[in-house]
Amino acid sequence: MRLLILVVLTYLVWYVAVPRVEIDFSKEGTGDLRFVLNTQNEIFHGNLAPGESTGGPGHLFPDDDFFMEFDWRNSGQNHCIRITPKWPTTKIHIGNNGEVDRSAGSGTDVDQLEPCSP
């Protein structure tokens, strides 16, 4: 029983301690947003309809080689950002035009984002 409690507590500490990324697509967006979320070669891809969200965990102790990239396509335009997750959650809002909403009050943590390198 103690082992089970230890395992559950370890999982809970990890779950709370790991920084996360939350990406929201505007309810006013048009068409689906096709995306790839790449966290140090752990790749997740899918589609977001307007008003939907996705995201994932970063690393608890990222090394110098750590990276997280979010690539997406909307309305014929390709976009890519590199994300440095911060605890507890880095929020990114994709506006109705399919681009990162960097406006004041948008809630996007722009200080944690940079363009992908070519």
Secondary structure, 3 states (H helix, E strand, C coil): CHHHHHHHHHHHHHHHHCCEEEEEECCCCCCCEEEEEEECCEEEEEEECCCCEEEEECCCCCCCCCCEEEEEEECCEEEEEEECCCCCEEEEEECCCCCECCCCCCCCCHHHEEECCC
